[in-house]
Amino acid sequence: MGTLPRYPLIFNPKARSQRGQRTLRFLMERANRFALYATNHADEARELAARFAAAGEPIVVAAGGDGTLNGVVKGLAGSSTILGVLPAGTMNVFARELGIPWDNLTRAFEILEKGLVREVDLFQANGAPFIQMAGVGFDAMVIEETTWESKKMLGPLAYLLAAVKVLGERPPKMEVICSDGRREEGVAVLAGNGSLYGGQFRLFRNADNRDSKLDVLVFKEAGYRLVLDSLRGLAQGGMDLADSTVYFQAEEFKVVVDREVPVEVDGDLLGRSREIRFAESSCRLRVIAPETPTVSWFAEAVKALLQWPRRPAEFQAPRVG
């Protein structure tokens, strides 16, 4: 009888939430299947993952939230090492995108055991790899204004308070210049490799993380409040894109800004810049995922309820005769 493989697993032991404690118990119960490597922050996760990849480790598992996952992805970028995901954070956006059960570690582990490998696009913003999305301007400003202390005290409300502060600032002027010659002007830019933004909302509706393209949203209006309203409307499926937003796909493009603005990749602040270049990485990311993504019936029900008042025609009774 052969010995079952032990996966190198990178996790953050400092997570003190109930979910973090459940994750730690889950790992301890399966300690014979994992070689556990604790980290203090995402940079350590990146360094560990890079070390495993350089040593030729076939699979590295990330157990934690999006911060831990992002660190591991950066460490594996450019290698052939396969990523395994055990979602244990609050949002788990990438896990949701792939259809990995984001709220059930046992089922996520079963998918890991099946070992079905998919290749997904890996893009870069000024050389920094990202798997889900990136933002220039408004949403990165909100992240920059949200301190760790405020998130610990206030939770999601901390982002709202940061957004209110950003709303009072003068928006920058941006130009998006695509490799095919297309040009668009605006005040904020979001680029999606996957469809999801901020959790379960499918903001990038045509996105496919295997098509070597980014879905780009350029917010045209001069005020940040309209950017916030646009995000809310797009997330709820109730806003005409032509009103304030341009949506297109691009393989490669750059954003040129009239002043330095913050940039975020996968929810992590990258820094400030006046020119941000987006391009696909030379290697795709190999990740263990289910063959058919699972769909949350609850999320679909909420989405239908949000859209229902704006799409009455779809619910009209059929004609008789």
C-alpha positions as CSV (number, residue, x, y, z in Angstrom):
1,M,0.0,0.0,0.0
2,G,1.6,3.3,-1.1
3,T,2.1,6.2,1.1
4,L,-0.2,9.2,0.5
5,P,1.5,12.4,-0.5
6,R,2.1,15.1,2.0
7,Y,1.4,18.6,0.6
8,P,3.6,21.6,1.6
9,L,0.9,23.9,3.1
10,I,1.4,27.6,3.8
11,F,-0.9,29.3,6.3
12,N,-1.2,32.2,8.6
13,P,-1.5,30.9,12.2
14,K,-2.4,34.4,13.6
15,A,-6.0,34.3,12.3
16,R,-8.0,34.6,15.5
17,S,-11.4,34.6,14.0
18,Q,-13.7,31.6,14.6
19,R,-13.0,30.6,11.0
20,G,-9.3,30.8,11.6
21,Q,-9.5,28.6,14.6
22,R,-11.7,26.0,12.7
23,T,-9.1,26.0,9.9
24,L,-6.3,25.3,12.4
25,R,-8.2,22.4,13.9
26,F,-9.0,21.1,10.4
27,L,-5.2,21.1,9.5
28,M,-4.2,19.5,12.8
29,E,-6.7,16.7,12.2
30,R,-5.0,16.0,8.8
31,A,-1.5,16.7,9.9
32,N,-0.3,13.4,8.3
33,R,-1.3,14.8,4.9
34,F,0.4,18.2,5.2
35,A,3.8,19.6,5.9
36,L,2.7,22.8,7.7
37,Y,4.6,26.1,7.2
38,A,3.4,29.0,9.3
39,T,3.9,32.6,8.0
40,N,3.5,36.0,9.6
41,H,2.6,37.9,6.4
42,A,2.2,37.6,2.7
43,D,5.8,38.4,1.9
44,E,6.9,35.3,3.9
45,A,4.2,33.3,2.0
46,R,5.8,34.5,-1.2
47,E,9.3,33.6,-0.1
48,L,8.3,30.1,1.0
49,A,6.3,29.4,-2.2
50,A,9.3,30.6,-4.3
51,R,11.6,28.3,-2.4
52,F,9.3,25.3,-2.9
53,A,9.0,26.1,-6.6
54,A,12.8,26.4,-7.0
55,A,13.2,23.0,-5.4
56,G,10.8,21.5,-7.9
57,E,7.9,20.8,-5.5
58,P,5.0,19.5,-7.6
59,I,2.1,21.0,-5.5
60,V,2.0,23.8,-2.9
61,V,-1.2,24.5,-0.9
62,A,-2.3,27.9,0.3
63,A,-4.7,27.8,3.3
64,G,-6.0,31.2,4.3
65,G,-7.5,34.3,3.0
66,D,-6.8,36.3,-0.2
67,G,-3.7,37.8,1.4
68,T,-2.0,34.5,2.0
69,L,-3.1,33.2,-1.4
70,N,-1.8,36.3,-3.2
71,G,1.6,35.8,-1.5
72,V,1.8,32.1,-2.6
73,V,0.7,33.0,-6.2
74,K,3.5,35.6,-6.4
75,G,6.0,33.0,-5.2
76,L,4.8,30.4,-7.8
77,A,4.7,32.8,-10.7
78,G,6.8,31.6,-13.6
79,S,7.1,28.1,-12.3
80,S,5.5,24.8,-13.1
81,T,4.5,24.1,-9.5
82,I,0.8,23.6,-9.1
83,L,-1.3,25.7,-6.6
84,G,-3.7,24.0,-4.3
85,V,-6.3,26.2,-2.4
86,L,-8.0,25.6,0.9
87,P,-10.1,28.8,1.4
88,A,-10.1,30.0,5.0
89,G,-10.5,33.7,4.7
90,T,-13.5,36.1,4.6
91,M,-14.0,36.7,0.9
92,N,-12.0,33.9,-0.8
93,V,-12.6,35.6,-4.2
94,F,-10.3,33.4,-6.3
95,A,-11.7,30.2,-4.8
96,R,-15.3,31.4,-5.6
97,E,-14.1,32.2,-9.2
98,L,-12.8,28.6,-9.7
99,G,-15.8,27.0,-8.1
100,I,-13.9,25.7,-5.1
101,P,-16.2,25.4,-2.1
102,W,-15.3,28.6,-0.3
103,D,-17.2,27.8,2.9
104,N,-16.5,24.1,3.3
105,L,-12.9,23.0,4.0
106,T,-13.8,19.3,3.8
107,R,-15.2,19.6,0.2
108,A,-12.3,21.9,-0.8
109,F,-9.9,19.2,0.4
110,E,-11.8,16.5,-1.6
111,I,-11.2,18.7,-4.7
112,L,-7.5,18.9,-3.8
113,E,-7.3,15.1,-3.5
114,K,-8.9,14.6,-6.9
115,G,-6.0,16.7,-8.4
116,L,-7.7,18.0,-11.5
117,V,-5.3,20.7,-12.8
118,R,-6.5,23.8,-14.7
119,E,-4.3,26.5,-16.3
120,V,-5.4,30.1,-15.7
121,D,-4.1,33.4,-17.0
122,L,-1.6,35.3,-14.9
123,F,-1.3,39.0,-15.6
124,Q,1.1,41.6,-14.3
125,A,0.7,45.3,-13.4
126,N,4.1,47.0,-13.6
127,G,5.6,43.5,-13.2
128,A,3.6,42.5,-10.1
129,P,1.5,39.3,-10.8
130,F,-2.2,39.1,-10.1
131,I,-4.8,36.4,-10.7
132,Q,-8.1,38.1,-10.1
133,M,-8.2,41.8,-10.6
134,A,-6.4,45.1,-10.3
135,G,-7.4,48.7,-9.8
136,V,-6.0,52.1,-10.5
137,G,-7.4,55.1,-8.6
138,F,-10.6,55.0,-6.6
139,D,-10.7,51.5,-5.2
140,A,-6.9,51.5,-4.5
141,M,-7.3,54.8,-2.7
142,V,-9.9,53.3,-0.5
143,I,-7.6,50.4,0.3
144,E,-4.7,52.9,1.0
145,E,-6.9,54.8,3.4
146,T,-8.1,51.7,5.3
147,T,-5.8,50.9,8.1
148,W,-5.3,47.5,9.7
149,E,-6.5,48.9,13.0
150,S,-9.7,50.2,11.5
151,K,-10.4,46.9,9.8
152,K,-9.9,45.1,13.1
153,M,-12.2,47.4,14.9
154,L,-14.9,48.1,12.3
155,G,-14.8,45.3,9.8
156,P,-16.3,46.2,6.4
157,L,-17.5,49.5,7.8
158,A,-13.8,50.6,7.7
159,Y,-13.8,50.5,3.9
160,L,-17.0,52.6,3.8
161,L,-15.5,55.3,6.0
162,A,-12.4,55.3,3.8
163,A,-14.6,55.6,0.7
164,V,-16.4,58.7,2.2
165,K,-13.0,60.3,2.7
166,V,-11.9,59.6,-0.8
167,L,-15.1,60.9,-2.2
168,G,-14.1,64.4,-1.1
169,E,-10.9,64.4,-3.1
170,R,-10.3,65.7,-6.6
171,P,-10.3,62.7,-9.0
172,P,-7.2,62.3,-11.2
173,K,-7.3,62.3,-15.0
174,M,-6.4,59.0,-16.7
175,E,-5.9,57.8,-20.2
176,V,-6.0,54.1,-21.1
177,I,-3.9,53.3,-24.1
178,C,-4.3,49.7,-25.6
179,S,-1.9,47.8,-27.7
180,D,-4.4,47.8,-30.5
181,G,-4.6,51.6,-30.6
182,R,-7.8,52.1,-28.6
183,R,-7.8,55.1,-26.2
184,E,-10.2,55.9,-23.4
185,E,-10.2,58.7,-20.8
186,G,-11.6,58.5,-17.3
187,V,-11.0,58.9,-13.5
188,A,-10.6,55.3,-12.4
189,V,-9.8,51.9,-13.9
190,L,-10.6,48.4,-12.9
191,A,-9.1,45.3,-14.8
192,G,-10.5,41.9,-14.2
193,N,-9.0,38.5,-15.1
194,G,-11.9,36.8,-13.5
195,S,-15.5,37.9,-13.3
196,L,-15.8,38.5,-9.5
197,Y,-15.1,41.8,-7.7
198,G,-15.2,42.2,-3.9
199,G,-16.7,38.8,-3.2
200,Q,-19.7,37.3,-5.1
201,F,-20.6,40.2,-7.5
202,R,-19.9,39.5,-11.2
203,L,-18.6,42.9,-12.1
204,F,-16.6,41.7,-15.2
205,R,-19.5,39.8,-16.9
206,N,-17.6,38.6,-20.0
207,A,-14.4,37.7,-18.2
208,D,-12.7,34.3,-18.8
209,N,-9.5,33.7,-16.9
210,R,-8.3,31.4,-19.7
211,D,-8.7,33.8,-22.7
212,S,-5.4,35.8,-22.3
213,K,-7.5,39.0,-22.0
214,L,-8.3,41.4,-19.3
215,D,-11.8,42.9,-19.0
216,V,-11.4,46.6,-18.4
217,L,-13.8,49.1,-16.8
218,V,-13.0,52.8,-17.3
219,F,-15.1,55.2,-15.2
220,K,-15.7,58.3,-17.3
221,E,-17.5,60.7,-14.9
222,A,-15.7,63.5,-13.2
223,G,-16.8,62.8,-9.7
224,Y,-15.9,59.9,-7.4
225,R,-19.4,59.6,-6.1
226,L,-20.5,58.5,-9.6
227,V,-17.7,55.9,-9.5
228,L,-19.1,54.6,-6.3
229,D,-22.7,54.6,-7.6
230,S,-21.5,52.9,-10.8
231,L,-19.8,50.1,-8.8
232,R,-22.9,49.6,-6.8
233,G,-25.2,49.6,-9.8
234,L,-23.0,47.3,-11.8
235,A,-22.7,44.8,-9.0
236,Q,-26.5,44.8,-8.7
237,G,-27.0,44.4,-12.4
238,G,-29.0,47.6,-12.6
239,M,-26.9,50.2,-14.5
240,D,-26.5,50.9,-18.1
241,L,-22.8,50.8,-18.9
242,A,-23.2,53.7,-21.4
243,D,-24.2,56.0,-18.6
244,S,-20.8,56.4,-17.0
245,T,-18.6,53.5,-17.7
246,V,-16.8,52.0,-20.7
247,Y,-16.3,48.2,-20.7
248,F,-14.0,46.4,-23.2
249,Q,-11.4,43.6,-23.4
250,A,-7.7,44.1,-24.0
251,E,-4.6,41.8,-24.1
252,E,-2.2,44.6,-23.1
253,F,-2.6,48.2,-22.2
254,K,-1.2,51.0,-20.0
255,V,-2.8,53.7,-17.8
256,V,-1.2,57.1,-17.8
257,V,-2.3,59.5,-15.0
258,D,-1.8,63.2,-14.5
259,R,-0.4,62.5,-11.0
260,E,0.8,59.6,-8.9
261,V,-2.2,57.4,-7.7
262,P,-2.3,54.2,-5.7
263,V,-2.5,50.9,-7.5
264,E,-3.9,47.6,-6.1
265,V,-3.6,44.0,-7.3
266,D,-5.8,41.3,-5.9
267,G,-6.8,43.7,-3.0
268,D,-3.2,44.4,-2.0
269,L,-1.7,47.9,-2.3
270,L,1.1,47.8,-4.9
271,G,2.2,51.5,-4.4
272,R,1.7,54.7,-6.3
273,S,2.6,55.4,-9.9
274,R,1.8,57.7,-12.8
275,E,2.1,55.0,-15.5
276,I,0.9,51.4,-15.0
277,R,1.5,48.8,-17.7
278,F,-0.8,45.7,-17.8
279,A,0.4,42.6,-19.7
280,E,0.1,38.8,-19.5
281,S,2.9,36.9,-17.7
282,S,5.0,34.6,-19.8
283,C,3.7,31.5,-17.9
284,R,0.2,30.6,-16.9
285,L,-0.7,29.5,-13.3
286,R,-1.5,25.8,-12.8
287,V,-4.1,25.3,-10.1
288,I,-6.2,22.4,-8.8
289,A,-9.9,23.1,-9.3
290,P,-13.2,21.3,-9.9
291,E,-14.1,20.2,-13.4
292,T,-17.4,22.1,-13.2
293,P,-17.5,25.2,-11.0
294,T,-20.1,25.0,-8.3
295,V,-22.7,27.8,-8.2
296,S,-24.1,29.1,-4.9
297,W,-27.9,29.0,-5.1
298,F,-28.1,31.6,-2.5
299,A,-25.9,34.0,-4.4
300,E,-28.0,33.4,-7.6
301,A,-31.2,34.0,-5.7
302,V,-30.0,37.3,-4.2
303,K,-28.8,38.4,-7.7
304,A,-32.2,37.6,-9.2
305,L,-34.0,39.6,-6.5
306,L,-31.7,42.5,-7.0
307,Q,-32.3,42.5,-10.8
308,W,-36.0,41.7,-10.7
309,P,-37.5,45.2,-10.5
310,R,-35.3,46.3,-13.4
311,R,-36.2,43.4,-15.7
312,P,-40.0,43.0,-15.5
313,A,-40.2,41.8,-19.1
314,E,-38.5,38.5,-18.2
315,F,-41.2,37.7,-15.7
316,Q,-44.3,38.6,-17.8
317,A,-46.8,35.8,-18.3
318,P,-46.8,34.3,-21.8
319,R,-49.4,35.4,-24.3
320,V,-52.4,33.2,-24.9
321,G,-53.7,32.6,-28.3
